[in-house]
Amino acid sequence: MRVSIITGGGSGIGAAVARRLAGPDQSLMLHGQGADAAGLARLNAVAEQCRAKGAKVEIQTGDLAAAGAGAALVEAARAAFGPIDSIVHAAGFADRREFASLPRAALERAFAVMAAAFHEIAAAALADLTRSAQGRVVAVSSFGPHRFVPGATYPGSAAAKAALEVLVKSLAIELAVSGATSNAVMPGYTRKDPGLLGALDTATWDRVAKANPMQRLAEPDEVAAVVAFLLSSDAAHVTGATLPVDGGLTLM
């Protein structure tokens, strides 16, 4: 039985990863913000979909920006299922505010949720991840740290994702002696779940859907497919990588 923690598991890429991994040999701890009834309902719905595929599933909610939340998530997963084999950190958000209008508190929150929480979760699970060459860590980054165009720099969330990528690479070096791996995926503009828009309005989503050479949004499951590969034994010699799943967006 393989034990995985998936943050951001209630929607989008995190939910797609959970659904793709789900099966009789999987134990999944799904974490979501759960700040409102709708968010909690989405997280529970994903959990039920995964259970229907035979997976053992528990959920945890809370604010990953709070110190200790990540370590508590690891302890809850261990208590439910045993040692941790895989971590997928998909929690995050886009902040469209430009440099001059970005408050310090917003920048600090972006770093807390995307980078500091990843560090806390991975550090708390380190002894589990290094017990064999099957340990896997995948973080969901963004095109933000790799593409700078007027009106779409996302300095708060992009800076946090850049820090996340540095942590992924640093962790890869420290895991390497055990054979465990740490990688990141870098989605471009990715389709949101019905009813969710994120930082963009409907008109802007229509415009950015054509921003890459393939002229369409990525589907969450297309990103999840790359995550699943990185979690698999087929990716045993891939570590410290940041793999774009962006339709060529960062080529432009």
Summary of the structure (lengths in Angstrom):
residues: 252
radius of gyration: 17.0
end to end distance: 42.6
largest distance: 50.1
contacts: 896
relative contact order: 0.15
helix: 47%
strand: 16%
